[in-house]
Amino acid sequence: MPLLVYILGLTIFSITTSEFMVAGMMPSLAQGLGVPVAKVGYLIALYAIGMVVGGPITTVGLLKLRIPNKQGLLCLLGLYALAQSVAASATSYEVMAFARVATGVAGAACFGMSLAICAELVSPEVRGRAAGVVIGGLMLASVLGVPMATLVDQHMGWRASFWLVVILTLGCALLIALLVPRSRAADAVGLSEELGEFKNPQLWAAYASSGLIIGAVFSAFSYYTPILTEISGFPASSIPWLLGAYGVANVVGNGVVGRFADQYTFPIMIGGMIMMGISLALFAFFAHSKPISVTLLVVTGLVGMSMNPAIIARVMKTVHPGPLVNTVHTSVINIGLGLGSWAGGLGIAAGWGLLSPLWVGVALSVLALASLLPYVGRKPLAAAPEPFGRSGKAGSR
């Protein structure tokens, strides 16, 4: 893999640490902002809303201006660092909510541009594997970023965790500025070329499955911390290590899925959703048992977020994965993320208990499985073309 692929993975790591770390510091944020835990959970959904709405709009603007991907990514990382600084300085829930939406807007466009650059660096036969490396940054955010942010929160306060992400983001921007060759304006893809890809109905079917899969994951993950402390009986000091174990499972699963995503896209997603539904149901039944809870936490880590290389590979097989296609895919994924977190919070607010998010995850896993089965063995309506007359190899940008 080209070095740039790993730099892009580091960028995704920085962005995703900010997106997910709220789940590991819910009690601190609730106390610091003076709101209930369920409302803190909505900060994850607000980030997702920013990605869903603002990400595509920002990408369309960059495409209309024909801004090359490197320059566009640097601008977006600067915006992300600024919005994250506002979050770190927030003294009210309203300011924090605004900052979360703003970081979501920049984050979605960063995802789209990073994956578009990744797709052009490698041949179509290994795009899923390369995407797995980039999305591996997301998995490492679970292993290193979220536990690290939680530890910083417990020892230095939640604001220090947010400032840490600012430093990481600026560091990635510096690496991109120094190590990525300057791209030319003539290399930028036009908006009309990108919009033409959305005429393929199988692209929308792939988007729908992606949203349901991620929704199933986050309906449960968003509330793992209160479930593990209040139902399973783990002390708060153990949460970073438990989330770290979940993150390790993410990385292992992502490595396996990334290796085989190009060849066995549908079998991987179908098997993952079957295992996800079963493990979440068992988690709900046996949440009072610490050993079983830890075991099922690891299982959901293995088969949940690790589906990302497979769902990305499916999209890349269907259409050319340009910036807008990838950004909209990111937005759709975050619709599922936001709806899953929101539905889990509704269950708790309605008095159904802290285990209700797990049952929401079971229901979404079943829906995701149902969305996949009609397309098993069906060929894409159109093969994914090469990037608009470009070679798709390193150096084209």
C-alpha positions as CSV (number, residue, x, y, z in Angstrom):
1,M,0.0,0.0,0.0
2,P,1.3,3.5,-0.8
3,L,2.3,5.5,2.3
4,L,-0.5,8.0,1.6
5,V,-3.1,5.3,2.4
6,Y,-1.7,5.0,5.9
7,I,-1.6,8.8,6.3
8,L,-5.3,8.9,5.3
9,G,-5.9,6.2,7.9
10,L,-4.3,8.4,10.5
11,T,-6.6,11.3,9.5
12,I,-9.7,9.1,9.9
13,F,-8.3,8.0,13.3
14,S,-8.2,11.6,14.5
15,I,-11.7,12.5,13.2
16,T,-13.3,9.3,14.5
17,T,-11.8,9.7,18.0
18,S,-13.8,12.9,18.3
19,E,-16.9,11.3,17.0
20,F,-16.9,8.3,19.3
21,M,-15.3,9.5,22.5
22,V,-18.5,11.0,23.8
23,A,-19.6,7.4,24.5
24,G,-16.7,7.0,27.0
25,M,-17.2,10.2,28.9
26,M,-21.0,10.5,29.2
27,P,-21.0,10.9,33.0
28,S,-18.4,13.7,32.9
29,L,-20.1,15.6,30.1
30,A,-23.5,15.2,31.8
31,Q,-22.1,16.7,35.0
32,G,-20.1,19.4,33.2
33,L,-22.9,20.6,31.0
34,G,-25.7,20.0,33.5
35,V,-27.8,17.7,31.3
36,P,-29.0,14.1,31.7
37,V,-27.0,11.1,30.3
38,A,-29.6,10.5,27.5
39,K,-29.1,14.1,26.3
40,V,-25.4,13.6,26.1
41,G,-26.0,10.6,24.0
42,Y,-27.7,12.9,21.5
43,L,-24.3,14.6,20.9
44,I,-23.3,11.6,18.9
45,A,-26.5,11.9,16.9
46,L,-25.8,15.7,16.4
47,Y,-22.4,14.9,15.0
48,A,-24.0,12.5,12.6
49,I,-26.6,15.1,11.6
50,G,-23.7,17.4,10.6
51,M,-22.2,14.6,8.5
52,V,-25.5,13.8,6.9
53,V,-26.6,17.3,5.9
54,G,-23.4,19.3,5.7
55,G,-21.0,16.8,4.3
56,P,-22.6,16.4,0.9
57,I,-23.3,20.1,0.6
58,T,-19.7,20.9,1.4
59,T,-18.4,18.3,-1.1
60,V,-20.7,19.7,-3.9
61,G,-19.3,23.1,-3.3
62,L,-15.7,21.8,-3.6
63,L,-16.6,19.9,-6.8
64,K,-18.3,23.0,-8.3
65,L,-15.1,25.0,-7.6
66,R,-13.0,22.1,-8.9
67,I,-10.8,22.3,-5.9
68,P,-8.2,19.4,-5.9
69,N,-8.6,16.8,-3.2
70,K,-5.4,17.7,-1.3
71,Q,-6.2,21.4,-1.0
72,G,-9.8,20.6,-0.1
73,L,-8.8,18.1,2.5
74,L,-6.4,20.6,4.1
75,C,-9.2,23.2,4.3
76,L,-11.6,20.7,5.8
77,L,-9.1,19.6,8.5
78,G,-8.6,23.3,9.4
79,L,-12.3,23.7,9.8
80,Y,-12.5,20.6,11.9
81,A,-9.8,21.7,14.2
82,L,-11.5,25.1,14.7
83,A,-14.9,23.5,15.5
84,Q,-13.3,21.0,17.8
85,S,-11.7,24.0,19.6
86,V,-15.1,25.5,20.1
87,A,-16.3,22.2,21.6
88,A,-13.3,22.1,24.0
89,S,-14.2,25.6,25.2
90,A,-18.0,25.1,25.5
91,T,-19.7,26.2,28.7
92,S,-23.2,25.2,27.7
93,Y,-24.9,22.3,26.0
94,E,-26.1,24.5,23.2
95,V,-22.5,25.6,22.3
96,M,-21.4,22.0,22.4
97,A,-24.2,20.9,20.2
98,F,-23.3,23.5,17.6
99,A,-19.7,22.5,17.7
100,R,-20.6,18.8,17.2
101,V,-22.7,19.6,14.1
102,A,-19.8,21.7,12.7
103,T,-17.3,19.0,13.2
104,G,-19.7,16.5,11.6
105,V,-19.9,18.7,8.5
106,A,-16.2,18.8,8.1
107,G,-15.7,15.2,9.1
108,A,-18.1,13.8,6.4
109,A,-16.3,15.7,3.6
110,C,-12.9,14.5,5.0
111,F,-14.1,10.9,4.9
112,G,-15.3,11.3,1.3
113,M,-12.2,12.9,0.0
114,S,-9.9,10.5,1.8
115,L,-11.7,7.5,0.4
116,A,-11.7,9.1,-3.1
117,I,-7.9,9.6,-3.0
118,C,-7.5,6.1,-1.7
119,A,-9.5,4.6,-4.6
120,E,-7.4,6.4,-7.1
121,L,-4.1,5.2,-5.6
122,V,-4.7,1.5,-6.1
123,S,-6.2,-0.8,-8.7
124,P,-9.9,-1.6,-8.6
125,E,-9.2,-5.2,-7.5
126,V,-7.8,-4.2,-4.1
127,R,-9.9,-1.1,-3.4
128,G,-11.8,-2.9,-0.6
129,R,-8.5,-3.8,1.0
130,A,-7.1,-0.3,0.7
131,A,-10.3,1.1,2.1
132,G,-9.9,-1.3,4.9
133,V,-6.5,0.3,5.7
134,V,-8.0,3.8,5.7
135,I,-11.1,2.7,7.7
136,G,-8.6,0.9,10.0
137,G,-8.1,4.4,11.4
138,L,-11.7,4.3,12.5
139,M,-11.1,1.0,14.3
140,L,-7.9,2.3,16.0
141,A,-10.0,5.1,17.3
142,S,-12.0,2.5,19.2
143,V,-8.8,0.8,20.4
144,L,-6.6,3.8,21.2
145,G,-8.5,7.0,20.6
146,V,-11.6,6.4,22.7
147,P,-9.9,4.7,25.7
148,M,-7.1,7.4,25.6
149,A,-9.7,10.1,25.6
150,T,-11.6,8.4,28.4
151,L,-8.4,8.2,30.5
152,V,-7.6,11.8,29.8
153,D,-11.2,12.7,30.9
154,Q,-10.9,10.8,34.1
155,H,-7.5,12.4,35.1
156,M,-7.6,15.8,33.4
157,G,-11.2,16.5,32.6
158,W,-13.3,16.2,29.4
159,R,-12.0,19.4,27.9
160,A,-8.5,18.0,27.7
161,S,-9.8,15.1,25.6
162,F,-11.3,17.5,23.1
163,W,-8.0,19.6,22.9
164,L,-6.1,16.4,22.3
165,V,-8.2,15.8,19.2
166,V,-7.4,19.3,18.0
167,I,-3.7,18.5,18.3
168,L,-4.1,15.2,16.4
169,T,-6.1,16.9,13.6
170,L,-3.5,19.6,13.1
171,G,-0.8,17.0,13.1
172,C,-2.5,15.1,10.3
173,A,-2.9,18.3,8.3
174,L,0.8,19.0,8.6
175,L,1.7,15.5,7.4
176,I,-0.7,15.9,4.4
177,A,0.7,19.3,3.6
178,L,4.3,18.0,3.7
179,L,4.1,14.5,2.3
180,V,1.3,14.5,-0.3
181,P,2.3,15.9,-3.7
182,R,0.5,19.0,-4.7
183,S,-2.5,18.1,-6.9
184,R,-3.5,20.1,-10.0
185,A,-6.9,21.8,-10.5
186,A,-7.2,20.0,-13.8
187,D,-7.3,16.7,-11.9
188,A,-10.4,17.6,-10.0
189,V,-13.6,15.6,-10.9
190,G,-16.5,17.6,-12.2
191,L,-19.9,17.8,-10.4
192,S,-21.9,16.5,-13.4
193,E,-19.7,13.4,-13.6
194,E,-20.2,12.6,-10.0
195,L,-24.0,13.2,-10.1
196,G,-24.3,10.7,-12.9
197,E,-23.3,7.9,-10.6
198,F,-26.5,8.3,-8.5
199,K,-28.7,7.0,-11.4
200,N,-27.7,3.5,-10.4
201,P,-30.5,2.1,-8.1
202,Q,-28.1,-0.6,-6.7
203,L,-26.1,2.3,-5.3
204,W,-29.1,3.3,-3.2
205,A,-29.7,-0.3,-2.1
206,A,-26.1,-0.5,-0.9
207,Y,-26.5,2.8,0.9
208,A,-29.6,1.5,2.7
209,S,-27.9,-1.6,3.9
210,S,-24.9,0.4,5.1
211,G,-27.2,2.7,7.2
212,L,-29.0,-0.3,8.8
213,I,-25.8,-2.1,9.6
214,I,-24.2,0.9,11.3
215,G,-27.4,1.7,13.0
216,A,-27.5,-1.7,14.6
217,V,-24.0,-1.2,15.9
218,F,-24.5,2.2,17.4
219,S,-27.9,1.7,19.0
220,A,-26.0,-0.5,21.4
221,F,-22.5,1.0,21.4
222,S,-23.7,4.5,22.3
223,Y,-24.9,3.2,25.7
224,Y,-22.3,0.6,26.5
225,T,-20.8,2.7,29.3
226,P,-24.0,3.1,31.4
227,I,-25.0,-0.5,30.7
228,L,-21.6,-1.9,31.8
229,T,-21.5,0.3,34.9
230,E,-25.1,0.2,36.1
231,I,-26.3,-3.2,34.9
232,S,-23.1,-5.3,34.7
233,G,-21.6,-3.7,37.7
234,F,-18.2,-2.7,36.4
235,P,-16.5,0.2,38.1
236,A,-16.1,3.4,36.1
237,S,-12.3,2.9,36.2
238,S,-12.6,-0.3,34.1
239,I,-14.5,1.4,31.2
240,P,-11.4,2.5,29.3
241,W,-10.1,-1.0,29.3
242,L,-13.4,-2.5,28.4
243,L,-13.8,-0.1,25.5
244,G,-10.2,-0.9,24.6
245,A,-11.1,-4.6,24.4
246,Y,-14.0,-3.7,22.1
247,G,-11.7,-1.6,20.0
248,V,-9.1,-4.4,19.7
249,A,-12.0,-6.7,18.5
250,N,-12.8,-3.9,15.9
251,V,-9.2,-3.9,14.6
252,V,-9.0,-7.7,14.4
253,G,-12.4,-7.9,12.6
254,N,-11.5,-5.1,10.3
255,G,-8.2,-6.8,9.4
256,V,-10.0,-10.0,8.5
257,V,-12.9,-8.3,6.7
258,G,-10.6,-6.0,4.8
259,R,-8.5,-8.9,3.6
260,F,-11.6,-10.7,2.1
261,A,-14.0,-7.9,1.4
262,D,-13.4,-7.7,-2.3
263,Q,-14.0,-11.4,-2.9
264,Y,-16.7,-12.2,-0.3
265,T,-18.6,-9.0,0.1
266,F,-22.1,-10.3,0.7
267,P,-21.3,-13.5,2.7
268,I,-19.3,-11.3,5.1
269,M,-22.1,-8.8,5.6
270,I,-24.8,-11.5,6.0
271,G,-22.7,-13.5,8.5
272,G,-21.9,-10.3,10.4
273,M,-25.5,-9.3,10.8
274,I,-26.6,-12.8,11.9
275,M,-23.9,-12.8,14.6
276,M,-24.6,-9.2,15.6
277,G,-28.3,-9.9,16.2
278,I,-27.6,-13.0,18.2
279,S,-24.9,-11.5,20.3
280,L,-26.9,-8.4,21.2
281,A,-29.9,-10.5,22.2
282,L,-27.7,-12.6,24.4
283,F,-26.1,-9.5,25.9
284,A,-29.6,-8.2,26.8
285,F,-30.5,-11.5,28.5
286,F,-27.2,-11.9,30.4
287,A,-26.1,-8.3,31.0
288,H,-25.9,-8.9,34.8
289,S,-23.1,-11.4,34.3
290,K,-19.7,-9.7,34.0
291,P,-17.9,-12.6,32.2
292,I,-20.7,-13.0,29.6
293,S,-21.0,-9.2,29.2
294,V,-17.3,-8.9,28.4
295,T,-17.5,-11.9,26.0
296,L,-20.4,-10.5,24.1
297,L,-18.8,-7.0,24.1
298,V,-15.9,-8.5,22.2
299,V,-18.1,-10.4,19.8
300,T,-20.1,-7.3,18.9
301,G,-16.7,-5.6,18.3
302,L,-15.6,-8.4,15.9
303,V,-18.8,-8.3,13.8
304,G,-20.0,-4.7,14.0
305,M,-17.9,-1.8,12.9
306,S,-15.6,-4.2,11.2
307,M,-18.2,-4.5,8.4
308,N,-17.0,-1.1,7.1
309,P,-14.5,-2.5,4.5
310,A,-17.3,-4.8,3.1
311,I,-19.9,-2.1,2.8
312,I,-17.4,0.2,1.2
313,A,-16.3,-2.5,-1.2
314,R,-19.9,-3.0,-2.2
315,V,-20.3,0.6,-3.2
316,M,-16.9,0.6,-5.0
317,K,-18.0,-2.4,-7.1
318,T,-21.2,-0.7,-8.1
319,V,-20.1,2.8,-9.2
320,H,-16.9,4.9,-9.4
321,P,-16.2,5.9,-5.8
322,G,-15.6,9.7,-6.3
323,P,-15.7,12.3,-3.5
324,L,-19.4,12.9,-3.6
325,V,-20.3,9.1,-3.8
326,N,-18.1,8.5,-0.7
327,T,-19.4,11.5,1.2
328,V,-23.0,10.6,0.6
329,H,-22.2,7.1,1.7
330,T,-20.6,8.5,4.8
331,S,-23.8,10.6,5.3
332,V,-26.1,7.6,4.9
333,I,-23.9,5.6,7.4
334,N,-24.3,8.4,9.8
335,I,-28.1,8.5,9.3
336,G,-28.0,5.0,10.6
337,L,-25.6,6.0,13.4
338,G,-27.8,8.9,14.5
339,L,-31.0,7.0,14.3
340,G,-29.5,4.1,16.2
341,S,-28.2,6.3,19.0
342,W,-31.5,8.3,19.0
343,A,-33.7,5.2,19.2
344,G,-31.6,3.8,22.0
345,G,-31.9,7.0,23.9
346,L,-35.7,7.1,23.3
347,G,-36.0,3.6,24.8
348,I,-34.2,4.7,27.9
349,A,-36.2,8.0,28.2
350,A,-39.5,6.1,27.8
351,G,-38.6,4.0,30.8
352,W,-37.8,0.7,29.1
353,G,-34.5,0.6,30.9
354,L,-30.8,0.7,29.9
355,L,-31.1,-2.7,28.1
356,S,-33.5,-1.3,25.5
357,P,-30.7,-0.1,23.2
358,L,-29.6,-3.7,22.8
359,W,-33.0,-4.8,21.6
360,V,-33.1,-1.9,19.2
361,G,-29.8,-3.2,17.8
362,V,-31.3,-6.7,17.4
363,A,-34.2,-5.2,15.4
364,L,-31.9,-3.2,13.1
365,S,-29.7,-6.2,12.5
366,V,-32.7,-8.2,11.3
367,L,-33.7,-5.3,8.9
368,A,-30.1,-5.1,7.6
369,L,-30.1,-8.8,6.9
370,A,-33.4,-8.5,5.1
371,S,-32.0,-5.7,2.9
372,L,-29.0,-7.8,1.9
373,L,-30.6,-11.1,0.9
374,P,-32.4,-9.9,-2.3
375,Y,-29.0,-8.9,-3.8
376,V,-27.0,-12.0,-3.1
377,G,-25.5,-13.3,-6.3
378,R,-26.8,-10.3,-8.4
379,K,-24.3,-8.5,-10.5
380,P,-24.0,-4.7,-10.4
381,L,-26.1,-2.9,-13.1
382,A,-22.9,-1.2,-14.3
383,A,-19.3,-2.1,-13.6
384,A,-17.4,0.6,-11.6
385,P,-15.4,2.5,-14.3
386,E,-11.9,3.8,-14.0
387,P,-11.7,7.3,-12.5
388,F,-13.0,9.4,-15.5
389,G,-10.2,8.5,-17.9
390,R,-7.4,8.5,-15.2
391,S,-5.2,5.6,-14.5
392,G,-6.3,5.2,-10.9
393,K,-2.7,4.7,-9.8
394,A,-0.4,6.5,-7.4
395,G,0.7,9.8,-8.8
396,S,-2.6,10.6,-10.6
397,R,-3.1,13.2,-7.9
